[in-house]
Amino acid sequence: MSKPLLIVESPTKAKTITKFLGKDYTVLSSFGHIRDLPKSKTGVDVEHNYEPTYEIPAKSKKTVAELKSAAAKASEVFLASDHDREGEAIAWHVANILKLDPEAQDRITFHEITQHAIDEAVKHPRKIDMDLVNAQQARRILDRLVGYELSPFLWKKVQRGLSAGRVQSVAVRLIVERERERQAFKIDEYWSIDALFNKDGQDFEGKLLSRDGKSLEKLAINNEQAAQAIVADLADAKYEVTSVEKKEIKKSPSPPFTTSTLQIEANNKLGFSAKQTMRLAQKLYETGRITYMRTDSLNLSEKFLGEAQEYLKKEFGDQYAIGAQHYKTKAKGAQEAHEAIRPTEANRSPEKIGNVDAQSKKLYELIWRRALASQMPPAILERTGVDITAKKYGFRANGNIIKFDGYMKVYRGAKEKLLPKLTKGDEVLAKTVTPNQHFTEPPARYSDASLVKALEEFGVGRPSTYAPTIGTIIDRGYIDRDDNKKLFPNDIANIVTDVLVEHFPNIVDYKFTAKMEKSLDDVAEGKEAWVPMLDDFYKPFHKNIEEKSEKVSRDDVMKEREVGKDPKTGLMLIARNGRFGPYIQLGEWAEADRKEKKNKPKSASLEKGMSIDTVTVEQALQLLVLPRVVGKTAAGEEIVADKGRFGPYLRAGEVTATLKEQDPRTITLEEALQLLKESEERKKKMATPIAELGEDPKTKGQILVKFGRYGYYVTDGETNASIKKADDPQAVTRAMAIEMLEKKRLAPKRSWGKKK
């Protein structure tokens, strides 16, 4: 008997849904997109309404065959991919491949993977939403045209392997401009005066805020002498409370999470990158623990709202359940029919989440607490501000008392900063008055959280694009992370950003990119046709590419900087960007020598964290130390320390040694001789067999026990089989070796570097 077929895009999702639907349905996965634009060419006919050519990649052919076979046997087919533009497009591609009518009522969607949600979805199928499909197609085609036409320009004018894109190039520009703000920032010194007061045995802190009735911002304390003068002036002062202000304030809970706010909060609270957050959230969604994680809606289902109120009453009491709280979405183009990110069950506390890894549990707890807190009453705080006067100086002390914790019971507990009972006219003791030095700080580098927030504020990209965008600009070498996981640009990011700003301003213009996003939203809502929208962008863009390809030379865009002169040679140290990245060069290459390719100037690559804009003469000279002659061996051979493709190394004649801990610029002759000796001994050990065990009956090769890079092994000259570390290589017999070699021959071959 034939059964209905449900097609989702993820095998994990298929497994979870099967638990709910049981044997009455067949649930299969498309493993994401099963058709896409070709990799080897543009695949878009710009002359005929931007008609795309879709191909089934090799990795999807087996899946397509399985889906076709299952669909042919099914009583009906439900397309159940995710309920966003990408999911709608996957459903449309599957329908085309299976020759299903896009007008048929076979598309189902759900915001969460629960029994109730799936049962309701199956009862209410709909046709494929072609507006959403067209919006996804338009975005894919737009990004393909930008990437395939702009990237070759960058290869020719800057360096090979570079890429450009609408959202990624804007993200890179934001990071580049922030770094330049930091470099241009003038650091100023300032001092604060902090006091530790005591009243009735209770200590509390206060800060000096004014002198002679004027705020210290106008009377900046900018050196130690001025700070110490104030402390000295206060040495014999009496401290009196001159005013006490108490104010009751209400602090409301934050709304439930959207994709961007989840990424921001998970980065700030848990230290997760945007990519890591989305990977964990996807797992929680596909296993039925949270609702769909790509959303900009703040809406919550009535079912969840009711369950949340019941849970809050039961766990915390009536005063914490004040009725359902509704939040209005402010994001542009948000789809109110979608939901915010929430747990699928209000009463499934983090302790009841089941068997998940520690990171998933942390993210689930964050989502659960935020969603529950959004349905709780405001916290009521009593905020107290106390002014304390001594001579002509004014201090301020602040404290909070939580009168009712409200939503703070489950989310972000506030620490109380208590003050003793103080009234106007009270005298207080100053236990210490301390001057503290500070320096003004430049704008902080972007974290994943602050970059997502900036992109969202500019209207660039959409919830589903933030994490992949950050991943892409790091993978492509434009951006790196510092020791605090903050984002900073490499030199190539500066160069490419400058090229794009000068020659293709629309690509990296914040307003223009946001306008394109708005147009894509309008296509999704059926307000705009996708072909004219693409036309308006592509024709002027393509014309500009053609013009700039002719007019702009490589010398026009490749930046260089004279760092300073080498004190020994008097030659100029020049920082440049080349085919393999930024480097330092000593002097210019004479034109005649360049033609004959001789007397090339000494050069060295900049190290990670260095920049063409900031590298110093001292750093440049350190880089140019290599290759360095450390000394000579007993045989009179020069020992050279250098850096190569695989890292730093030593070389003396035919002998080489890898440097793992030592710096090639500072390694001593004694250390170098010891490493070369160990390397030579290892080489001899590897060349000399431990044992000869006779002929292999299959290959007729001589069986040897040898020592190699990864330990002891047996070989017949063609096949190598490792000997376990716990086993004695001297104890291996011929019979054992023959068995090991045969087992290795029959083992499946590994495809190194290829994804399975």
PyMOL commands that set and color helices and strands:
alter all, ss='L'
color gray80, all
select helices_A, chain A and resi 11-24+58-73+85-97+115-123+130-157+166-184+224-233+259-270+274-286+302-316+318-320+350-352+358-373+406-409+448-458+463-475+491-503+505-508+510-524+530-551+554-557+591-596+617-623+669-687+729-731+734-746
alter helices_A, ss='H'
color red, helices_A
select strands_A, chain A and resi 5-8+26-29+44-45+51-52+77-79+189-199+202-211+214-215+239-251+379-390+393-404+427-439+479-481+487-489+560-565+572-578+581-586+603-605+628-632+638-644+647-652+655-658+691-695+702-708+711-715+720-722
alter strands_A, ss='S'
color yellow, strands_A
deselect
rebuild
show_as cartoon
